[in-house]
Amino acid sequence: MVSFNSIKDDYCLSLNPIKLPSQKKVVIVGTFIFAILVSILYFVLQPTNSYLVLSNIVVVAISGCATLAAYLIIRKYRWNIHNSFSKCWLFFFLGALFWSLGELSWAIYVLGFGIEVPYPSIGDVFWLIGYAPFFMAFLGYFRMFGLPFASKKKLVVIGGIMFLSSIMMKQFLLYPILALEDEPLVMLFNLAYPIGDFLLIAVAIGSLVVFFGQKIGKPFIYLASSVFIINAIADTLFSFLTTTGEYIYGSYLTTLNDLLFVWGYFALFLGFYIHLKEF
Amino acid sequence: MLDRPVQVVLKKILNRNEKARRRLKIIDGYSWLSGEKGLESDEVIFIENLNSPPDISVTVSSTICQMGEKALFVLDSFSNILNYVNENLAIRLLNTIVARLRENNCWGFIVFEEGIHSEQFYNKVRHLMDCIVEFKIKTDEMDINQPLKRSFRVFAYRYGEYEARWYPLTQSKMIIV
């Protein structure tokens, strides 16, 4: 015969299990700690030769982790191109893959061929191709889950932000780049990055405004921030430094620029990982 | 699953079929009411609150996408969502869920309570669904010993002929609709 107390204990145990930090929390906190350690190490090793090896290996490893997390998500969603949700995540995976290929080819140029600043190179082609799937992924997500529930007020806010950012981009990015006299190929890449960043900013902000404060917003804060804040700043700084010839290893601005890209990949990884664990 | 604790639902389903666990996914929209979040596992996905239709929509889409084609989706009950969002938003949410089910060739059972929403809401639901099955309980106030009379009928079905009369529904017989 089962006593009432044993049933009560079973029920209480099922409702109040012993709480250990979940794997998700451990990974998120661990990523933040690792990001801080990497940042310190970048500045400590900045004047030494080890910096070149460290910075290239770290960025390839973290972008690889982000791609792996995106791969696990798309595997969970069965690689189904006919399903719009699965297709969205396929685009996120492709975006992450192209960007990590860009990082890998940069590292091969630097560590394998000894070219210190391989710009423009095949890596830039990978990075620029990566913008297209990221744009499609954000747009697909926004159309599927944002648009049906977006209020008029939110749509006006999105429109306003996009209008302001387009004016700012024209004033502070396009005009200065066009004013510089450089090789046509370099000019093309110098222009392509800010335009790609702007397109991503537009859809990422749209998604962020709609999803902010919701469960779905958590991965989007990381994904969008990695795309529109960190990456745009890093690209602009990189264009500025390479154009003015100040992209020199050992200088604080170069280290900061490299770190911005690394932080972007950390955020990208966290966005994918949180989605993988929450849904 | 929006109106019962996840442990109760799991126990009820697994009592019938132990193998079901491997193919079962529960979206728990109930636990957040008590502020308690159960143990995270592969078969249970938590919704942190029902105030946000995009969250519900993404969770449902993600789950349907993981299960693949021909899966069976049961939403019990949609009426609970209307405690937290207005009818317009609820209809938009229902539209997105139905679209996702159709896109994935899934079966879907969505439960609505009668008499607690506006007539306009029920009309929109009738317009949206492929098949409507109505259930009713009749009580005989004169005879207190008389058991409750449960019955059902197919109110509408888009893809074939059907008989719209009421059928008795008793707990002792299995009825397949």
Interface residues (C-beta under 8 A of the other chain):
Chain A: Y11 S14 L15 N16 P17 S22 K24 K76 Y77 R78 N80 H82 N83 S84 F85 S86 M144 F145 G146 P148 F149 V210 F211 Q214 K215 I216 K277 E278 F279
Chain B: P5 Q7 E36 G38 L39 E40 I45 I47 E48 S52 P53 P54 D55 S57 V58 T59 S61 S62 T63 I64 C65 Q66 G68 L89 R92 L93 N95 T96 R100 E103 N104
